[in-house]
Amino acid sequence: MPGPSPGGSPERETGGRPRGPGRDRRVRFRLPHTAIAVPSVCEEERPFYRRLEALAVPGPGGFGPLFASDGWSDLTEDRLLRKRVVRAGPGGPRPLPGQEVSVKVLGALEDGGLVERDPRLIFVPGHGDVVQVSPNRCAVQCRADSAPPGAPTLQPHRARPQALELGVPTMQPGEVSFFLAAFPYAYGRPGREPDVPPEAPLLFEVTLLEVRDDPDLQSLPPADRLRLGSQRRERGNFHFARADFTAALRSYRLSLRALDGPTTAPPGPEEEEELREQRVKCLNNCAAAELKLGRAEEALAACEAALRISPDNGRALLRRGQLLAEQGRDAEAVVVLKRALELDPANKVIHTELSRLAKRKSLPSNDAPQNPRHDPMPLPSPASPAPPAAEGAI
């Protein structure tokens, strides 16, 4: 048999039967030896993997045996979030509500794949505004060197699991602990594309680096308030997309806290305009979340607050018109919806709402329904590409 040709070109094997071109031909490729470089494990990750091996994971059983094993404390009644102290801290008070924490986080899947790596994650437990950089990349602090002392270290937004929100307050400064989280306390049923599969449990190793008081929002410069408000609103959108509307509403209200109120450093004209736009977005999102929770009066109040800031905001006008019509206040609803139509003449949702009201008005009095309320048009999900006035959250 002839040897391989240079460069790994195909070697043809012939049989004893005559054949035409391309008939009964088998082709076998012989490729030259190729060395594939395996990414080196960062030095800081080696102890983490050694401790993983000591727990007998990864393995065929995955994390399943750990949820029933000894040496862990349960942080929730359902036993789906567990803690194991790796190294106790030197002492000190645990984080109090409202205090800001800095933690180092490593997190792995059952197969040992590292999907979380953040050497300094900063957040306020309970605020639901945890942020992180892209997975497997070191965090880069985004606050400018010129920012005043005490200003928050702002990082690019990334949704974070509830395991950190519930677990870190149980730690002391300097402590290193494992947190074993079933999917409800990790990334939920959907997972996190592209690296965390659906319904995936995670094992975190967390080091509590620092605890400090949350900075006074009034002392923050406008640029930092804008970034903090945007982060919290995005966190709310993450909850909204997963149908956790109570958590979404909490994040939107925290965003408004960052954007509202007096400040020691007055904003410039552009910053003031951006603050107004961010407030309107948050209020519209509050209205969407209140609607999902079945609280029409609160949703209407949020719409009206948005319109006091921006009287011609199409989203707030449409939603207010829908809510007024649902309450049977048809004359007010028509005025509001006609104004929304002037601003967006091609919006089909507004046309549909006005048509419904016109048909309802034309019904004979004896045929009119006893209850004038009707369901507003369903609002698409936050990720929908529909026109702005018809989206759920922005």
C-alpha positions in Angstrom: 0.0 0.0 0.0 1.4 3.4 -0.9 2.3 5.7 1.9 0.5 8.9 2.8 1.1 11.8 0.5 2.6 15.0 1.8 0.3 17.3 3.7 -2.3 14.5 4.5 -3.8 14.3 1.1 -6.3 11.4 0.6 -5.0 7.9 0.0 -7.2 5.8 -2.3 -7.8 2.1 -1.7 -8.6 0.1 -4.9 -10.3 -3.2 -5.1 -9.9 -6.0 -7.7 -13.0 -5.1 -9.7 -12.8 -2.7 -12.7 -14.7 0.5 -12.1 -15.5 3.8 -13.7 -14.7 7.2 -12.2 -16.2 7.6 -8.8 -17.7 4.1 -8.6 -17.0 1.8 -5.5 -14.4 4.2 -4.4 -13.4 4.5 -0.7 -11.4 7.5 0.5 -9.4 7.4 3.7 -7.7 10.6 5.0 -4.4 10.3 6.9 -3.7 13.5 8.7 -0.4 14.5 10.1 -0.2 14.5 13.9 -1.6 17.7 15.4 -1.0 18.9 18.9 -4.0 20.8 20.4 -3.0 23.3 23.0 -5.1 22.9 26.2 -5.8 26.2 27.9 -3.8 26.5 31.1 -5.8 26.7 34.4 -5.2 30.0 36.1 -3.2 29.6 39.3 -6.1 30.9 41.4 -8.3 28.2 40.0 -6.1 25.2 40.9 -7.1 25.2 44.6 -10.8 25.3 43.6 -10.4 22.3 41.4 -8.5 20.4 44.1 -11.3 21.1 46.5 -13.8 19.9 43.8 -12.0 16.7 43.5 -12.0 16.2 47.3 -15.8 16.4 47.1 -15.8 13.5 44.6 -17.1 15.7 41.8 -17.2 15.9 38.8 -18.4 12.3 38.4 -21.2 10.2 37.1 -23.5 11.2 39.9 -22.8 14.9 39.5 -23.9 17.1 42.4 -26.8 14.8 43.3 -25.1 13.1 46.3 -24.0 16.4 47.7 -27.6 17.5 48.3 -28.0 14.6 50.7 -24.5 14.4 52.2 -23.3 15.5 55.6 -21.1 18.5 56.3 -23.4 21.0 54.6 -25.9 23.4 56.2 -29.2 24.2 54.5 -30.0 27.9 53.7 -33.5 27.2 52.5 -36.3 25.0 53.7 -36.4 23.1 50.4 -32.7 22.1 50.9 -32.0 23.2 47.4 -29.4 25.8 48.5 -26.6 24.4 50.8 -23.5 25.9 52.3 -20.2 24.3 53.4 -17.4 26.4 55.0 -14.1 25.8 53.3 -12.1 28.2 55.5 -13.4 30.3 58.3 -12.7 34.0 58.4 -10.7 35.8 61.1 -14.0 37.1 62.5 -16.0 40.2 62.1 -19.7 41.0 61.6 -21.7 39.5 58.8 -23.1 41.9 56.2 -26.1 43.8 57.4 -29.1 44.8 55.2 -28.1 47.6 52.9 -24.4 47.1 53.2 -22.2 46.6 50.1 -20.1 43.5 49.8 -17.1 42.6 47.6 -16.7 38.9 46.8 -14.5 36.6 44.7 -16.6 34.0 42.9 -15.8 30.8 41.0 -18.6 28.5 39.8 -18.7 25.2 38.1 -21.2 22.9 36.4 -21.5 19.2 37.3 -19.0 18.3 34.6 -16.4 20.6 36.1 -16.8 23.3 33.5 -16.1 26.7 34.9 -18.9 29.1 34.1 -18.3 31.8 36.7 -15.0 33.6 37.4 -15.0 37.0 39.0 -12.1 38.1 41.2 -14.1 41.1 42.6 -17.9 41.2 42.4 -19.5 44.1 44.2 -23.2 44.3 45.1 -25.7 45.0 47.9 -27.4 41.8 49.1 -31.2 42.0 48.8 -31.2 44.7 46.2 -31.3 42.3 43.3 -28.8 44.4 41.3 -25.8 42.0 41.3 -23.7 42.5 38.2 -20.7 40.8 36.6 -18.6 40.8 33.5 -18.7 38.1 30.9 -18.1 34.5 32.1 -14.5 33.3 32.5 -13.1 36.8 32.2 -11.6 38.9 35.0 -13.8 41.8 36.2 -12.8 45.2 35.0 -13.9 48.0 37.3 -15.6 50.7 35.3 -15.4 53.6 37.7 -13.1 56.4 36.5 -10.1 57.1 38.6 -11.5 60.6 39.1 -14.6 59.3 40.8 -15.0 60.6 44.3 -14.2 58.3 47.3 -17.1 56.2 48.3 -18.7 56.0 44.8 -19.8 52.5 43.8 -17.6 50.4 41.7 -19.8 49.9 38.6 -19.4 46.9 36.3 -21.0 45.8 33.1 -24.4 44.2 33.9 -24.9 40.5 34.0 -27.7 38.7 35.7 -26.6 36.8 38.8 -28.1 33.8 40.6 -30.1 34.1 43.8 -27.6 31.8 45.6 -25.3 34.8 46.1 -28.1 37.0 47.3 -29.0 34.5 50.0 -25.6 33.0 50.7 -23.2 35.9 51.1 -25.1 37.5 54.1 -24.3 34.3 56.1 -20.5 34.8 55.7 -17.9 36.7 57.7 -15.2 38.8 56.1 -12.3 36.6 55.0 -14.5 33.4 54.9 -14.3 31.0 52.0 -17.4 28.8 51.4 -19.0 26.5 48.9 -22.6 27.2 47.9 -24.4 24.3 46.2 -27.4 25.6 44.3 -30.1 23.7 42.5 -31.4 25.4 39.4 -34.1 27.5 41.2 -31.2 29.3 43.0 -28.8 29.2 40.0 -30.1 30.3 36.6 -33.5 28.8 36.8 -35.2 26.5 34.4 -34.0 28.3 31.2 -30.3 28.3 32.2 -28.1 31.0 30.7 -27.0 30.8 27.1 -24.5 29.8 25.9 -22.7 28.3 28.8 -25.3 27.2 31.5 -27.7 24.5 30.3 -31.4 24.5 31.3 -32.1 23.3 34.9 -28.4 23.1 35.7 -27.2 23.1 39.3 -24.1 25.0 40.2 -21.4 24.8 42.8 -19.9 28.2 43.8 -16.8 28.9 45.8 -17.2 32.4 47.3 -14.7 34.5 49.3 -16.0 37.5 51.2 -13.4 40.1 50.6 -15.0 43.3 52.1 -18.1 44.7 53.8 -18.8 48.4 53.7 -21.8 50.8 54.0 -23.7 51.4 50.8 -22.6 54.8 49.5 -25.0 57.7 50.0 -26.8 58.1 46.6 -27.1 61.9 47.2 -23.3 62.2 47.1 -22.9 60.3 43.8 -22.2 62.3 40.6 -24.9 62.1 38.0 -23.0 59.8 35.7 -22.7 57.2 38.5 -26.4 57.5 39.4 -27.3 57.0 35.7 -25.1 53.8 35.5 -26.5 52.5 38.8 -30.1 53.2 37.7 -29.5 51.5 34.4 -28.0 48.4 36.0 -30.9 48.0 38.3 -33.5 48.5 35.5 -31.7 45.8 33.4 -31.8 43.5 36.4 -35.5 44.1 36.6 -35.9 43.2 32.9 -34.0 40.0 33.6 -36.6 39.1 36.3 -39.5 40.3 34.0 -38.4 38.0 31.2 -38.5 35.1 33.6 -42.0 36.0 34.8 -40.8 37.0 38.4 -42.7 40.2 38.4 -42.4 40.9 42.1 -38.6 40.8 41.9 -38.8 42.9 38.7 -40.8 45.6 40.4 -38.4 45.7 43.3 -35.5 46.3 40.9 -37.4 49.0 39.1 -38.1 50.8 42.3 -34.5 50.5 43.4 -33.5 52.0 40.0 -35.9 55.0 40.7 -34.2 55.5 44.1 -30.9 55.8 42.3 -32.3 58.2 39.7 -34.5 60.4 41.9 -33.9 62.9 44.7 -31.5 65.7 45.3 -27.9 65.5 44.6 -24.8 67.4 45.8 -23.5 67.6 42.2 -26.1 69.1 39.9 -26.4 67.4 36.6 -25.7 69.2 33.3 -28.4 69.6 30.7 -27.6 66.3 28.9 -27.4 64.4 32.1 -30.7 65.9 33.3 -32.4 64.8 30.1 -31.0 61.3 30.4 -32.1 61.1 34.0 -35.6 62.0 32.9 -35.6 59.4 30.2 -34.4 56.7 32.6 -37.1 57.6 35.1 -39.8 57.3 32.4 -38.5 53.9 31.3 -38.5 52.7 34.9 -42.0 54.0 35.6 -43.3 52.4 32.4 -41.7 49.1 33.4 -43.3 49.5 36.9 -46.6 49.8 35.2 -46.0 46.7 33.1 -45.0 44.7 36.2 -48.0 45.9 38.2 -50.3 44.9 35.4 -48.7 41.4 35.4 -49.4 41.2 39.1 -53.0 42.2 38.6 -52.8 45.7 40.2 -54.4 48.0 37.7 -54.6 51.0 40.0 -50.9 50.9 40.8 -50.2 50.5 37.1 -52.3 53.5 36.3 -50.5 55.6 38.9 -47.1 54.6 37.4 -48.3 55.6 33.9 -49.5 59.0 35.2 -46.2 59.6 37.0 -44.4 58.8 33.7 -46.6 61.3 31.8 -45.9 64.0 34.4 -42.3 63.8 33.4 -42.9 63.2 29.7 -46.5 64.1 28.6 -46.0 62.8 25.1 -44.5 59.4 25.9 -46.3 57.0 23.6 -45.9 53.9 25.8 -47.4 55.6 28.8 -50.2 57.1 26.8 -51.2 53.8 25.3 -51.1 51.9 28.6 -53.0 54.7 30.4 -55.7 54.6 27.7 -56.0 50.8 28.0 -56.3 51.0 31.8 -58.9 53.8 31.7 -61.0 51.8 29.2 -60.7 48.8 31.4 -62.2 50.9 34.2 -65.1 52.0 32.0 -63.8 55.6 31.7 -64.2 55.5 28.0 -64.4 59.3 27.3 -61.0 59.8 29.1 -59.5 56.8 27.3 -60.5 58.1 23.9 -58.8 61.4 24.5 -55.6 59.7 25.7 -55.5 57.2 22.9 -56.2 59.8 20.2 -53.2 61.7 21.5 -51.1 58.6 21.4 -52.3 58.0 17.8 -51.2 61.6 16.8 -47.7 60.7 17.9 -47.7 57.2 16.3 -50.3 57.1 13.5 -49.2 53.6 12.3 -49.6 51.9 15.7 -52.1 49.0 15.2 -52.6 48.5 18.9 -53.9 52.0 19.3 -56.2 51.6 16.3 -57.6 48.4 17.7 -58.3 50.0 21.1 -60.1 53.0 19.6 -62.1 50.6 17.4 -63.2 48.6 20.4 -64.3 51.8 22.2 -66.2 53.0 19.2 -68.0 49.7 18.9 -68.8 49.7 22.6 -70.2 53.2 22.3 -72.4 52.3 19.4 -74.1 49.4 21.2 -77.8 50.1 22.1 -78.3 50.9 25.7 -80.3 47.7 26.3 -77.5 45.6 24.7 -74.7 47.2 26.5 -72.8 44.9 28.9 -73.5 45.3 32.6 -69.8 45.5 33.3 -68.1 48.0 30.9 -64.6 46.6 31.8 -62.7 44.8 29.2 -59.2 43.3 29.0 -56.6 45.5 27.4 -54.6 44.2 24.5 -52.0 41.6 25.7 -48.5 43.1 26.0 -45.7 41.2 24.4 -42.7 40.1 26.3 -39.7 42.4 27.0 -37.7 40.8 24.3 -40.3 41.3 21.6 -39.4 43.5 18.7 -42.8 45.1 18.7 -43.1 48.9 18.6 -42.1 50.6 21.9 -45.6 51.4 23.0 -46.6 47.7 23.0 -43.6 46.2 24.7 -43.6 44.9 28.3 -40.4 46.3 29.7 -37.5 48.3 28.4 
